Amino acid sequence: METVRITSTPYDDVFRTLLNDCSSLIIPVINEIFGEDYSGQEKIIFSPNEHFYF
């Protein structure tokens, strides 16, 4: 069985910190990146994004 090596980039770490520690900034970032106009009153649901290979 082949071993899969998972690495992260500084960008991954910054985004993970944003999600975990600064969740109030998520909506403004989404608005800026995607040109949206969310008010910030929307409910944010966090889901795991890890993928496991067996």
ModelCIF file with pLDDT and N, C-alpha, C, O atoms, coordinates in Angstrom:
data_MODEL
#
_entry.id   MODEL 
#
_entity.id                         1 
_entity.type                       polymer 
_entity.pdbx_number_of_molecules   1 
#
_entity_poly.entity_id                      1 
_entity_poly.type                           'polypeptide(L)' 
_entity_poly.nstd_linkage                   no 
_entity_poly.nstd_monomer                   no 
_entity_poly.pdbx_seq_one_letter_code       METVRITSTPYDDVFRTLLNDCSSLIIPVINEIFGEDYSGQEKIIFSPNEHFYF 
_entity_poly.pdbx_seq_one_letter_code_can   METVRITSTPYDDVFRTLLNDCSSLIIPVINEIFGEDYSGQEKIIFSPNEHFYF 
_entity_poly.pdbx_strand_id                 A 
#
loop_
_entity_poly_seq.entity_id 
_entity_poly_seq.num 
_entity_poly_seq.mon_id 
_entity_poly_seq.hetero 
1 1  MET n 
1 2  GLU n 
1 3  THR n 
1 4  VAL n 
1 5  ARG n 
1 6  ILE n 
1 7  THR n 
1 8  SER n 
1 9  THR n 
1 10 PRO n 
1 11 TYR n 
1 12 ASP n 
1 13 ASP n 
1 14 VAL n 
1 15 PHE n 
1 16 ARG n 
1 17 THR n 
1 18 LEU n 
1 19 LEU n 
1 20 ASN n 
1 21 ASP n 
1 22 CYS n 
1 23 SER n 
1 24 SER n 
1 25 LEU n 
1 26 ILE n 
1 27 ILE n 
1 28 PRO n 
1 29 VAL n 
1 30 ILE n 
1 31 ASN n 
1 32 GLU n 
1 33 ILE n 
1 34 PHE n 
1 35 GLY n 
1 36 GLU n 
1 37 ASP n 
1 38 TYR n 
1 39 SER n 
1 40 GLY n 
1 41 GLN n 
1 42 GLU n 
1 43 LYS n 
1 44 ILE n 
1 45 ILE n 
1 46 PHE n 
1 47 SER n 
1 48 PRO n 
1 49 ASN n 
1 50 GLU n 
1 51 HIS n 
1 52 PHE n 
1 53 TYR n 
1 54 PHE n 
#
_struct_asym.id          A 
_struct_asym.entity_id   1 
#
loop_
_ma_qa_metric.id 
_ma_qa_metric.mode 
_ma_qa_metric.name 
_ma_qa_metric.software_group_id 
_ma_qa_metric.type 
1 global pLDDT . pLDDT 
2 local  pLDDT . pLDDT 
#
_ma_qa_metric_global.metric_id      1 
_ma_qa_metric_global.metric_value   81.87 
_ma_qa_metric_global.model_id       1 
_ma_qa_metric_global.ordinal_id     1 
#
loop_
_ma_qa_metric_local.label_asym_id 
_ma_qa_metric_local.label_comp_id 
_ma_qa_metric_local.label_seq_id 
_ma_qa_metric_local.metric_id 
_ma_qa_metric_local.metric_value 
_ma_qa_metric_local.model_id 
_ma_qa_metric_local.ordinal_id 
A MET 1  2 59.00 1 1  
A GLU 2  2 70.00 1 2  
A THR 3  2 74.00 1 3  
A VAL 4  2 66.00 1 4  
A ARG 5  2 71.00 1 5  
A ILE 6  2 68.00 1 6  
A THR 7  2 74.00 1 7  
A SER 8  2 74.00 1 8  
A THR 9  2 82.00 1 9  
A PRO 10 2 84.00 1 10 
A TYR 11 2 84.00 1 11 
A ASP 12 2 83.00 1 12 
A ASP 13 2 83.00 1 13 
A VAL 14 2 84.00 1 14 
A PHE 15 2 81.00 1 15 
A ARG 16 2 82.00 1 16 
A THR 17 2 83.00 1 17 
A LEU 18 2 79.00 1 18 
A LEU 19 2 81.00 1 19 
A ASN 20 2 82.00 1 20 
A ASP 21 2 86.00 1 21 
A CYS 22 2 85.00 1 22 
A SER 23 2 82.00 1 23 
A SER 24 2 86.00 1 24 
A LEU 25 2 87.00 1 25 
A ILE 26 2 87.00 1 26 
A ILE 27 2 92.00 1 27 
A PRO 28 2 93.00 1 28 
A VAL 29 2 89.00 1 29 
A ILE 30 2 90.00 1 30 
A ASN 31 2 95.00 1 31 
A GLU 32 2 96.00 1 32 
A ILE 33 2 93.00 1 33 
A PHE 34 2 96.00 1 34 
A GLY 35 2 97.00 1 35 
A GLU 36 2 96.00 1 36 
A ASP 37 2 96.00 1 37 
A TYR 38 2 95.00 1 38 
A SER 39 2 94.00 1 39 
A GLY 40 2 89.00 1 40 
A GLN 41 2 92.00 1 41 
A GLU 42 2 90.00 1 42 
A LYS 43 2 87.00 1 43 
A ILE 44 2 84.00 1 44 
A ILE 45 2 82.00 1 45 
A PHE 46 2 78.00 1 46 
A SER 47 2 77.00 1 47 
A PRO 48 2 72.00 1 48 
A ASN 49 2 68.00 1 49 
A GLU 50 2 67.00 1 50 
A HIS 51 2 65.00 1 51 
A PHE 52 2 64.00 1 52 
A TYR 53 2 65.00 1 53 
A PHE 54 2 62.00 1 54 
#
loop_
_atom_site.group_PDB 
_atom_site.id 
_atom_site.type_symbol 
_atom_site.label_atom_id 
_atom_site.label_alt_id 
_atom_site.label_comp_id 
_atom_site.label_asym_id 
_atom_site.label_entity_id 
_atom_site.label_seq_id 
_atom_site.pdbx_PDB_ins_code 
_atom_site.Cartn_x 
_atom_site.Cartn_y 
_atom_site.Cartn_z 
_atom_site.occupancy 
_atom_site.B_iso_or_equiv 
_atom_site.pdbx_formal_charge 
_atom_site.auth_seq_id 
_atom_site.auth_comp_id 
_atom_site.auth_asym_id 
_atom_site.auth_atom_id 
_atom_site.pdbx_PDB_model_num 
ATOM 1   N N  . MET A 1 1  ? 0.848   -1.183 0.000  1.00 59.00 ? 1  MET A N  1 
ATOM 2   C CA . MET A 1 1  ? 0.000   0.000  0.000  1.00 59.00 ? 1  MET A CA 1 
ATOM 3   C C  . MET A 1 1  ? 0.890   1.241  0.000  1.00 59.00 ? 1  MET A C  1 
ATOM 4   O O  . MET A 1 1  ? 1.843   1.328  0.775  1.00 59.00 ? 1  MET A O  1 
ATOM 5   N N  . GLU A 1 2  ? 0.583   2.183  -0.855 1.00 70.00 ? 2  GLU A N  1 
ATOM 6   C CA . GLU A 1 2  ? 1.371   3.402  -0.981 1.00 70.00 ? 2  GLU A CA 1 
ATOM 7   C C  . GLU A 1 2  ? 1.005   4.389  0.122  1.00 70.00 ? 2  GLU A C  1 
ATOM 8   O O  . GLU A 1 2  ? -0.171  4.581  0.430  1.00 70.00 ? 2  GLU A O  1 
ATOM 9   N N  . THR A 1 3  ? 2.016   5.008  0.707  1.00 74.00 ? 3  THR A N  1 
ATOM 10  C CA . THR A 1 3  ? 1.791   6.011  1.739  1.00 74.00 ? 3  THR A CA 1 
ATOM 11  C C  . THR A 1 3  ? 1.563   7.360  1.086  1.00 74.00 ? 3  THR A C  1 
ATOM 12  O O  . THR A 1 3  ? 2.348   7.788  0.240  1.00 74.00 ? 3  THR A O  1 
ATOM 13  N N  . VAL A 1 4  ? 0.487   8.031  1.479  1.00 66.00 ? 4  VAL A N  1 
ATOM 14  C CA . VAL A 1 4  ? 0.176   9.352  0.950  1.00 66.00 ? 4  VAL A CA 1 
ATOM 15  C C  . VAL A 1 4  ? 0.671   10.381 1.940  1.00 66.00 ? 4  VAL A C  1 
ATOM 16  O O  . VAL A 1 4  ? 0.345   10.323 3.126  1.00 66.00 ? 4  VAL A O  1 
ATOM 17  N N  . ARG A 1 5  ? 1.452   11.314 1.456  1.00 71.00 ? 5  ARG A N  1 
ATOM 18  C CA . ARG A 1 5  ? 1.994   12.361 2.310  1.00 71.00 ? 5  ARG A CA 1 
ATOM 19  C C  . ARG A 1 5  ? 1.163   13.624 2.128  1.00 71.00 ? 5  ARG A C  1 
ATOM 20  O O  . ARG A 1 5  ? 0.991   14.105 1.008  1.00 71.00 ? 5  ARG A O  1 
ATOM 21  N N  . ILE A 1 6  ? 0.652   14.154 3.221  1.00 68.00 ? 6  ILE A N  1 
ATOM 22  C CA . ILE A 1 6  ? -0.178  15.351 3.168  1.00 68.00 ? 6  ILE A CA 1 
ATOM 23  C C  . ILE A 1 6  ? 0.651   16.533 3.636  1.00 68.00 ? 6  ILE A C  1 
ATOM 24  O O  . ILE A 1 6  ? 1.229   16.512 4.722  1.00 68.00 ? 6  ILE A O  1 
ATOM 25  N N  . THR A 1 7  ? 0.703   17.556 2.810  1.00 74.00 ? 7  THR A N  1 
ATOM 26  C CA . THR A 1 7  ? 1.424   18.765 3.179  1.00 74.00 ? 7  THR A CA 1 
ATOM 27  C C  . THR A 1 7  ? 0.482   19.951 3.080  1.00 74.00 ? 7  THR A C  1 
ATOM 28  O O  . THR A 1 7  ? -0.505  19.911 2.345  1.00 74.00 ? 7  THR A O  1 
ATOM 29  N N  . SER A 1 8  ? 0.785   20.994 3.811  1.00 74.00 ? 8  SER A N  1 
ATOM 30  C CA . SER A 1 8  ? -0.022  22.203 3.720  1.00 74.00 ? 8  SER A CA 1 
ATOM 31  C C  . SER A 1 8  ? 0.874   23.365 3.315  1.00 74.00 ? 8  SER A C  1 
ATOM 32  O O  . SER A 1 8  ? 2.096   23.310 3.456  1.00 74.00 ? 8  SER A O  1 
ATOM 33  N N  . THR A 1 9  ? 0.249   24.397 2.818  1.00 82.00 ? 9  THR A N  1 
ATOM 34  C CA . THR A 1 9  ? 0.981   25.590 2.425  1.00 82.00 ? 9  THR A CA 1 
ATOM 35  C C  . THR A 1 9  ? 0.699   26.687 3.447  1.00 82.00 ? 9  THR A C  1 
ATOM 36  O O  . THR A 1 9  ? -0.221  26.550 4.253  1.00 82.00 ? 9  THR A O  1 
ATOM 37  N N  . PRO A 1 10 ? 1.465   27.758 3.430  1.00 84.00 ? 10 PRO A N  1 
ATOM 38  C CA . PRO A 1 10 ? 1.153   28.884 4.328  1.00 84.00 ? 10 PRO A CA 1 
ATOM 39  C C  . PRO A 1 10 ? -0.259  29.423 4.089  1.00 84.00 ? 10 PRO A C  1 
ATOM 40  O O  . PRO A 1 10 ? -0.909  29.906 5.016  1.00 84.00 ? 10 PRO A O  1 
ATOM 41  N N  . TYR A 1 11 ? -0.730  29.338 2.842  1.00 84.00 ? 11 TYR A N  1 
ATOM 42  C CA . TYR A 1 11 ? -2.083  29.812 2.532  1.00 84.00 ? 11 TYR A CA 1 
ATOM 43  C C  . TYR A 1 11 ? -3.135  28.954 3.231  1.00 84.00 ? 11 TYR A C  1 
ATOM 44  O O  . TYR A 1 11 ? -4.134  29.475 3.726  1.00 84.00 ? 11 TYR A O  1 
ATOM 45  N N  . ASP A 1 12 ? -2.913  27.642 3.271  1.00 83.00 ? 12 ASP A N  1 
ATOM 46  C CA . ASP A 1 12 ? -3.821  26.745 3.984  1.00 83.00 ? 12 ASP A CA 1 
ATOM 47  C C  . ASP A 1 12 ? -3.886  27.126 5.460  1.00 83.00 ? 12 ASP A C  1 
ATOM 48  O O  . ASP A 1 12 ? -4.964  27.192 6.051  1.00 83.00 ? 12 ASP A O  1 
ATOM 49  N N  . ASP A 1 13 ? -2.723  27.375 6.040  1.00 83.00 ? 13 ASP A N  1 
ATOM 50  C CA . ASP A 1 13 ? -2.658  27.714 7.459  1.00 83.00 ? 13 ASP A CA 1 
ATOM 51  C C  . ASP A 1 13 ? -3.355  29.038 7.764  1.00 83.00 ? 13 ASP A C  1 
ATOM 52  O O  . ASP A 1 13 ? -4.053  29.160 8.770  1.00 83.00 ? 13 ASP A O  1 
ATOM 53  N N  . VAL A 1 14 ? -3.165  30.024 6.896  1.00 84.00 ? 14 VAL A N  1 
ATOM 54  C CA . VAL A 1 14 ? -3.813  31.323 7.101  1.00 84.00 ? 14 VAL A CA 1 
ATOM 55  C C  . VAL A 1 14 ? -5.321  31.187 6.987  1.00 84.00 ? 14 VAL A C  1 
ATOM 56  O O  . VAL A 1 14 ? -6.052  31.749 7.802  1.00 84.00 ? 14 VAL A O  1 
ATOM 57  N N  . PHE A 1 15 ? -5.799  30.454 5.995  1.00 81.00 ? 15 PHE A N  1 
ATOM 58  C CA . PHE A 1 15 ? -7.236  30.294 5.821  1.00 81.00 ? 15 PHE A CA 1 
ATOM 59  C C  . PHE A 1 15 ? -7.839  29.509 6.976  1.00 81.00 ? 15 PHE A C  1 
ATOM 60  O O  . PHE A 1 15 ? -8.931  29.831 7.444  1.00 81.00 ? 15 PHE A O  1 
ATOM 61  N N  . ARG A 1 16 ? -7.134  28.481 7.438  1.00 82.00 ? 16 ARG A N  1 
ATOM 62  C CA . ARG A 1 16 ? -7.621  27.697 8.578  1.00 82.00 ? 16 ARG A CA 1 
ATOM 63  C C  . ARG A 1 16 ? -7.707  28.573 9.829  1.00 82.00 ? 16 ARG A C  1 
ATOM 64  O O  . ARG A 1 16 ? -8.666  28.457 10.591 1.00 82.00 ? 16 ARG A O  1 
ATOM 65  N N  . THR A 1 17 ? -6.731  29.437 10.049 1.00 83.00 ? 17 THR A N  1 
ATOM 66  C CA . THR A 1 17 ? -6.757  30.361 11.177 1.00 83.00 ? 17 THR A CA 1 
ATOM 67  C C  . THR A 1 17 ? -7.926  31.320 11.054 1.00 83.00 ? 17 THR A C  1 
ATOM 68  O O  . THR A 1 17 ? -8.610  31.598 12.039 1.00 83.00 ? 17 THR A O  1 
ATOM 69  N N  . LEU A 1 18 ? -8.160  31.826 9.853  1.00 79.00 ? 18 LEU A N  1 
ATOM 70  C CA . LEU A 1 18 ? -9.297  32.721 9.616  1.00 79.00 ? 18 LEU A CA 1 
ATOM 71  C C  . LEU A 1 18 ? -10.600 32.034 9.997  1.00 79.00 ? 18 LEU A C  1 
ATOM 72  O O  . LEU A 1 18 ? -11.438 32.627 10.676 1.00 79.00 ? 18 LEU A O  1 
ATOM 73  N N  . LEU A 1 19 ? -10.775 30.794 9.568  1.00 81.00 ? 19 LEU A N  1 
ATOM 74  C CA . LEU A 1 19 ? -12.014 30.075 9.869  1.00 81.00 ? 19 LEU A CA 1 
ATOM 75  C C  . LEU A 1 19 ? -12.168 29.792 11.352 1.00 81.00 ? 19 LEU A C  1 
ATOM 76  O O  . LEU A 1 19 ? -13.263 29.921 11.899 1.00 81.00 ? 19 LEU A O  1 
ATOM 77  N N  . ASN A 1 20 ? -11.081 29.409 12.006 1.00 82.00 ? 20 ASN A N  1 
ATOM 78  C CA . ASN A 1 20 ? -11.160 29.008 13.412 1.00 82.00 ? 20 ASN A CA 1 
ATOM 79  C C  . ASN A 1 20 ? -11.178 30.178 14.386 1.00 82.00 ? 20 ASN A C  1 
ATOM 80  O O  . ASN A 1 20 ? -11.926 30.155 15.363 1.00 82.00 ? 20 ASN A O  1 
ATOM 81  N N  . ASP A 1 21 ? -10.375 31.188 14.136 1.00 86.00 ? 21 ASP A N  1 
ATOM 82  C CA . ASP A 1 21 ? -10.178 32.254 15.122 1.00 86.00 ? 21 ASP A CA 1 
ATOM 83  C C  . ASP A 1 21 ? -10.854 33.571 14.773 1.00 86.00 ? 21 ASP A C  1 
ATOM 84  O O  . ASP A 1 21 ? -11.101 34.389 15.659 1.00 86.00 ? 21 ASP A O  1 
ATOM 85  N N  . CYS A 1 22 ? -11.154 33.786 13.518 1.00 85.00 ? 22 CYS A N  1 
ATOM 86  C CA . CYS A 1 22 ? -11.701 35.070 13.082 1.00 85.00 ? 22 CYS A CA 1 
ATOM 87  C C  . CYS A 1 22 ? -12.932 34.860 12.219 1.00 85.00 ? 22 CYS A C  1 
ATOM 88  O O  . CYS A 1 22 ? -13.031 35.428 11.131 1.00 85.00 ? 22 CYS A O  1 
ATOM 89  N N  . SER A 1 23 ? -13.865 34.056 12.688 1.00 82.00 ? 23 SER A N  1 
ATOM 90  C CA . SER A 1 23 ? -15.011 33.693 11.859 1.00 82.00 ? 23 SER A CA 1 
ATOM 91  C C  . SER A 1 23 ? -15.857 34.894 11.436 1.00 82.00 ? 23 SER A C  1 
ATOM 92  O O  . SER A 1 23 ? -16.585 34.817 10.447 1.00 82.00 ? 23 SER A O  1 
ATOM 93  N N  . SER A 1 24 ? -15.769 36.003 12.174 1.00 86.00 ? 24 SER A N  1 
ATOM 94  C CA . SER A 1 24 ? -16.536 37.192 11.783 1.00 86.00 ? 24 SER A CA 1 
ATOM 95  C C  . SER A 1 24 ? -16.013 37.810 10.485 1.00 86.00 ? 24 SER A C  1 
ATOM 96  O O  . SER A 1 24 ? -16.696 38.632 9.874  1.00 86.00 ? 24 SER A O  1 
ATOM 97  N N  . LEU A 1 25 ? -14.813 37.421 10.061 1.00 87.00 ? 25 LEU A N  1 
ATOM 98  C CA . LEU A 1 25 ? -14.230 37.963 8.832  1.00 87.00 ? 25 LEU A CA 1 
ATOM 99  C C  . LEU A 1 25 ? -14.522 37.120 7.602  1.00 87.00 ? 25 LEU A C  1 
ATOM 100 O O  . LEU A 1 25 ? -14.148 37.500 6.492  1.00 87.00 ? 25 LEU A O  1 
ATOM 101 N N  . ILE A 1 26 ? -15.184 35.979 7.779  1.00 87.00 ? 26 ILE A N  1 
ATOM 102 C CA . ILE A 1 26 ? -15.429 35.083 6.650  1.00 87.00 ? 26 ILE A CA 1 
ATOM 103 C C  . ILE A 1 26 ? -16.316 35.743 5.596  1.00 87.00 ? 26 ILE A C  1 
ATOM 104 O O  . ILE A 1 26 ? -15.997 35.708 4.407  1.00 87.00 ? 26 ILE A O  1 
ATOM 105 N N  . ILE A 1 27 ? -17.421 36.342 6.022  1.00 92.00 ? 27 ILE A N  1 
ATOM 106 C CA . ILE A 1 27 ? -18.359 36.963 5.069  1.00 92.00 ? 27 ILE A CA 1 
ATOM 107 C C  . ILE A 1 27 ? -17.694 38.103 4.296  1.00 92.00 ? 27 ILE A C  1 
ATOM 108 O O  . ILE A 1 27 ? -17.835 38.150 3.074  1.00 92.00 ? 27 ILE A O  1 
ATOM 109 N N  . PRO A 1 28 ? -16.971 39.030 4.949  1.00 93.00 ? 28 PRO A N  1 
ATOM 110 C CA . PRO A 1 28 ? -16.297 40.072 4.162  1.00 93.00 ? 28 PRO A CA 1 
ATOM 111 C C  . PRO A 1 28 ? -15.281 39.514 3.154  1.00 93.00 ? 28 PRO A C  1 
ATOM 112 O O  . PRO A 1 28 ? -15.134 40.054 2.058  1.00 93.00 ? 28 PRO A O  1 
ATOM 113 N N  . VAL A 1 29 ? -14.591 38.448 3.521  1.00 89.00 ? 29 VAL A N  1 
ATOM 114 C CA . VAL A 1 29 ? -13.633 37.841 2.592  1.00 89.00 ? 29 VAL A CA 1 
ATOM 115 C C  . VAL A 1 29 ? -14.368 37.249 1.395  1.00 89.00 ? 29 VAL A C  1 
ATOM 116 O O  . VAL A 1 29 ? -13.945 37.437 0.254  1.00 89.00 ? 29 VAL A O  1 
ATOM 117 N N  . ILE A 1 30 ? -15.464 36.536 1.642  1.00 90.00 ? 30 ILE A N  1 
ATOM 118 C CA . ILE A 1 30 ? -16.257 35.965 0.546  1.00 90.00 ? 30 ILE A CA 1 
ATOM 119 C C  . ILE A 1 30 ? -16.808 37.072 -0.344 1.00 90.00 ? 30 ILE A C  1 
ATOM 120 O O  . ILE A 1 30 ? -16.777 36.958 -1.570 1.00 90.00 ? 30 ILE A O  1 
ATOM 121 N N  . ASN A 1 31 ? -17.309 38.134 0.260  1.00 95.00 ? 31 ASN A N  1 
ATOM 122 C CA . ASN A 1 31 ? -17.821 39.265 -0.527 1.00 95.00 ? 31 ASN A CA 1 
ATOM 123 C C  . ASN A 1 31 ? -16.733 39.843 -1.427 1.00 95.00 ? 31 ASN A C  1 
ATOM 124 O O  . ASN A 1 31 ? -16.981 40.125 -2.600 1.00 95.00 ? 31 ASN A O  1 
ATOM 125 N N  . GLU A 1 32 ? -15.549 40.017 -0.891 1.00 96.00 ? 32 GLU A N  1 
ATOM 126 C CA . GLU A 1 32 ? -14.455 40.621 -1.641 1.00 96.00 ? 32 GLU A CA 1 
ATOM 127 C C  . GLU A 1 32 ? -13.953 39.712 -2.757 1.00 96.00 ? 32 GLU A C  1 
ATOM 128 O O  . GLU A 1 32 ? -13.761 40.161 -3.887 1.00 96.00 ? 32 GLU A O  1 
ATOM 129 N N  . ILE A 1 33 ? -13.742 38.448 -2.446 1.00 93.00 ? 33 ILE A N  1 
ATOM 130 C CA . ILE A 1 33 ? -13.169 37.527 -3.428 1.00 93.00 ? 33 ILE A CA 1 
ATOM 131 C C  . ILE A 1 33 ? -14.145 37.227 -4.560 1.00 93.00 ? 33 ILE A C  1 
ATOM 132 O O  . ILE A 1 33 ? -13.761 37.203 -5.730 1.00 93.00 ? 33 ILE A O  1 
ATOM 133 N N  . PHE A 1 34 ? -15.409 37.000 -4.209 1.00 96.00 ? 34 PHE A N  1 
ATOM 134 C CA . PHE A 1 34 ? -16.379 36.552 -5.206 1.00 96.00 ? 34 PHE A CA 1 
ATOM 135 C C  . PHE A 1 34 ? -17.334 37.633 -5.677 1.00 96.00 ? 34 PHE A C  1 
ATOM 136 O O  . PHE A 1 34 ? -18.238 37.352 -6.463 1.00 96.00 ? 34 PHE A O  1 
ATOM 137 N N  . GLY A 1 35 ? -17.152 38.870 -5.211 1.00 97.00 ? 35 GLY A N  1 
ATOM 138 C CA . GLY A 1 35 ? -18.008 39.962 -5.663 1.00 97.00 ? 35 GLY A CA 1 
ATOM 139 C C  . GLY A 1 35 ? -19.441 39.832 -5.187 1.00 97.00 ? 35 GLY A C  1 
ATOM 140 O O  . GLY A 1 35 ? -20.364 40.284 -5.866 1.00 97.00 ? 35 GLY A O  1 
ATOM 141 N N  . GLU A 1 36 ? -19.639 39.219 -4.030 1.00 96.00 ? 36 GLU A N  1 
ATOM 142 C CA . GLU A 1 36 ? -20.976 39.034 -3.475 1.00 96.00 ? 36 GLU A CA 1 
ATOM 143 C C  . GLU A 1 36 ? -21.330 40.208 -2.577 1.00 96.00 ? 36 GLU A C  1 
ATOM 144 O O  . GLU A 1 36 ? -20.512 41.101 -2.356 1.00 96.00 ? 36 GLU A O  1 
ATOM 145 N N  . ASP A 1 37 ? -22.552 40.202 -2.062 1.00 96.00 ? 37 ASP A N  1 
ATOM 146 C CA . ASP A 1 37 ? -23.004 41.287 -1.187 1.00 96.00 ? 37 ASP A CA 1 
ATOM 147 C C  . ASP A 1 37 ? -23.791 40.723 0.000  1.00 96.00 ? 37 ASP A C  1 
ATOM 148 O O  . ASP A 1 37 ? -24.912 41.150 0.275  1.00 96.00 ? 37 ASP A O  1 
ATOM 149 N N  . TYR A 1 38 ? -23.182 39.755 0.698  1.00 95.00 ? 38 TYR A N  1 
ATOM 150 C CA . TYR A 1 38 ? -23.824 39.200 1.882  1.00 95.00 ? 38 TYR A CA 1 
ATOM 151 C C  . TYR A 1 38 ? -23.754 40.211 3.018  1.00 95.00 ? 38 TYR A C  1 
ATOM 152 O O  . TYR A 1 38 ? -22.787 40.965 3.127  1.00 95.00 ? 38 TYR A O  1 
ATOM 153 N N  . SER A 1 39 ? -24.778 40.225 3.861  1.00 94.00 ? 39 SER A N  1 
ATOM 154 C CA . SER A 1 39 ? -24.869 41.233 4.924  1.00 94.00 ? 39 SER A CA 1 
ATOM 155 C C  . SER A 1 39 ? -24.038 40.887 6.157  1.00 94.00 ? 39 SER A C  1 
ATOM 156 O O  . SER A 1 39 ? -23.675 41.778 6.924  1.00 94.00 ? 39 SER A O  1 
ATOM 157 N N  . GLY A 1 40 ? -23.739 39.621 6.352  1.00 89.00 ? 40 GLY A N  1 
ATOM 158 C CA . GLY A 1 40 ? -23.048 39.195 7.562  1.00 89.00 ? 40 GLY A CA 1 
ATOM 159 C C  . GLY A 1 40 ? -23.992 38.611 8.588  1.00 89.00 ? 40 GLY A C  1 
ATOM 160 O O  . GLY A 1 40 ? -23.555 38.127 9.632  1.00 89.00 ? 40 GLY A O  1 
ATOM 161 N N  . GLN A 1 41 ? -25.272 38.651 8.306  1.00 92.00 ? 41 GLN A N  1 
ATOM 162 C CA . GLN A 1 41 ? -26.272 38.076 9.213  1.00 92.00 ? 41 GLN A CA 1 
ATOM 163 C C  . GLN A 1 41 ? -26.571 36.616 8.864  1.00 92.00 ? 41 GLN A C  1 
ATOM 164 O O  . GLN A 1 41 ? -27.356 35.965 9.554  1.00 92.00 ? 41 GLN A O  1 
ATOM 165 N N  . GLU A 1 42 ? -25.963 36.106 7.816  1.00 90.00 ? 42 GLU A N  1 
ATOM 166 C CA . GLU A 1 42 ? -26.206 34.738 7.391  1.00 90.00 ? 42 GLU A CA 1 
ATOM 167 C C  . GLU A 1 42 ? -25.597 33.756 8.402  1.00 90.00 ? 42 GLU A C  1 
ATOM 168 O O  . GLU A 1 42 ? -24.595 34.054 9.053  1.00 90.00 ? 42 GLU A O  1 
ATOM 169 N N  . LYS A 1 43 ? -26.218 32.595 8.514  1.00 87.00 ? 43 LYS A N  1 
ATOM 170 C CA . LYS A 1 43 ? -25.708 31.550 9.397  1.00 87.00 ? 43 LYS A CA 1 
ATOM 171 C C  . LYS A 1 43 ? -24.593 30.804 8.684  1.00 87.00 ? 43 LYS A C  1 
ATOM 172 O O  . LYS A 1 43 ? -24.749 30.395 7.533  1.00 87.00 ? 43 LYS A O  1 
ATOM 173 N N  . ILE A 1 44 ? -23.482 30.628 9.357  1.00 84.00 ? 44 ILE A N  1 
ATOM 174 C CA . ILE A 1 44 ? -22.344 29.910 8.800  1.00 84.00 ? 44 ILE A CA 1 
ATOM 175 C C  . ILE A 1 44 ? -22.298 28.537 9.453  1.00 84.00 ? 44 ILE A C  1 
ATOM 176 O O  . ILE A 1 44 ? -22.286 28.420 10.679 1.00 84.00 ? 44 ILE A O  1 
ATOM 177 N N  . ILE A 1 45 ? -22.271 27.507 8.627  1.00 82.00 ? 45 ILE A N  1 
ATOM 178 C CA . ILE A 1 45 ? -22.201 26.134 9.124  1.00 82.00 ? 45 ILE A CA 1 
ATOM 179 C C  . ILE A 1 45 ? -20.845 25.569 8.729  1.00 82.00 ? 45 ILE A C  1 
ATOM 180 O O  . ILE A 1 45 ? -20.519 25.483 7.545  1.00 82.00 ? 45 ILE A O  1 
ATOM 181 N N  . PHE A 1 46 ? -20.063 25.187 9.720  1.00 78.00 ? 46 PHE A N  1 
ATOM 182 C CA . PHE A 1 46 ? -18.742 24.611 9.470  1.00 78.00 ? 46 PHE A CA 1 
ATOM 183 C C  . PHE A 1 46 ? -18.870 23.106 9.306  1.00 78.00 ? 46 PHE A C  1 
ATOM 184 O O  . PHE A 1 46 ? -19.505 22.437 10.121 1.00 78.00 ? 46 PHE A O  1 
ATOM 185 N N  . SER A 1 47 ? -18.273 22.581 8.264  1.00 77.00 ? 47 SER A N  1 
ATOM 186 C CA . SER A 1 47 ? -18.258 21.148 8.004  1.00 77.00 ? 47 SER A CA 1 
ATOM 187 C C  . SER A 1 47 ? -16.809 20.708 7.843  1.00 77.00 ? 47 SER A C  1 
ATOM 188 O O  . SER A 1 47 ? -15.978 21.476 7.358  1.00 77.00 ? 47 SER A O  1 
ATOM 189 N N  . PRO A 1 48 ? -16.502 19.491 8.241  1.00 72.00 ? 48 PRO A N  1 
ATOM 190 C CA . PRO A 1 48 ? -15.117 19.026 8.064  1.00 72.00 ? 48 PRO A CA 1 
ATOM 191 C C  . PRO A 1 48 ? -14.787 18.923 6.583  1.00 72.00 ? 48 PRO A C  1 
ATOM 192 O O  . PRO A 1 48 ? -15.638 18.562 5.770  1.00 72.00 ? 48 PRO A O  1 
ATOM 193 N N  . ASN A 1 49 ? -13.550 19.241 6.242  1.00 68.00 ? 49 ASN A N  1 
ATOM 194 C CA . ASN A 1 49 ? -13.145 19.180 4.841  1.00 68.00 ? 49 ASN A CA 1 
ATOM 195 C C  . ASN A 1 49 ? -11.992 18.221 4.620  1.00 68.00 ? 49 ASN A C  1 
ATOM 196 O O  . ASN A 1 49 ? -11.399 18.213 3.541  1.00 68.00 ? 49 ASN A O  1 
ATOM 197 N N  . GLU A 1 50 ? -11.664 17.420 5.605  1.00 67.00 ? 50 GLU A N  1 
ATOM 198 C CA . GLU A 1 50 ? -10.593 16.460 5.439  1.00 67.00 ? 50 GLU A CA 1 
ATOM 199 C C  . GLU A 1 50 ? -11.084 15.284 4.602  1.00 67.00 ? 50 GLU A C  1 
ATOM 200 O O  . GLU A 1 50 ? -12.230 14.849 4.721  1.00 67.00 ? 50 GLU A O  1 
ATOM 201 N N  . HIS A 1 51 ? -10.209 14.791 3.771  1.00 65.00 ? 51 HIS A N  1 
ATOM 202 C CA . HIS A 1 51 ? -10.516 13.625 2.950  1.00 65.00 ? 51 HIS A CA 1 
ATOM 203 C C  . HIS A 1 51 ? -9.515  12.539 3.317  1.00 65.00 ? 51 HIS A C  1 
ATOM 204 O O  . HIS A 1 51 ? -8.309  12.781 3.349  1.00 65.00 ? 51 HIS A O  1 
ATOM 205 N N  . PHE A 1 52 ? -10.009 11.370 3.586  1.00 64.00 ? 52 PHE A N  1 
ATOM 206 C CA . PHE A 1 52 ? -9.151  10.267 3.973  1.00 64.00 ? 52 PHE A CA 1 
ATOM 207 C C  . PHE A 1 52 ? -9.113  9.234  2.855  1.00 64.00 ? 52 PHE A C  1 
ATOM 208 O O  . PHE A 1 52 ? -10.147 8.852  2.307  1.00 64.00 ? 52 PHE A O  1 
ATOM 209 N N  . TYR A 1 53 ? -7.924  8.798  2.533  1.00 65.00 ? 53 TYR A N  1 
ATOM 210 C CA . TYR A 1 53 ? -7.730  7.768  1.516  1.00 65.00 ? 53 TYR A CA 1 
ATOM 211 C C  . TYR A 1 53 ? -7.355  6.477  2.226  1.00 65.00 ? 53 TYR A C  1 
ATOM 212 O O  . TYR A 1 53 ? -6.476  6.455  3.089  1.00 65.00 ? 53 TYR A O  1 
ATOM 213 N N  . PHE A 1 54 ? -8.022  5.426  1.856  1.00 62.00 ? 54 PHE A N  1 
ATOM 214 C CA . PHE A 1 54 ? -7.723  4.115  2.472  1.00 62.00 ? 54 PHE A CA 1 
ATOM 215 C C  . PHE A 1 54 ? -7.134  3.192  1.446  1.00 62.00 ? 54 PHE A C  1 
ATOM 216 O O  . PHE A 1 54 ? -6.813  2.045  1.758  1.00 62.00 ? 54 PHE A O  1 
#
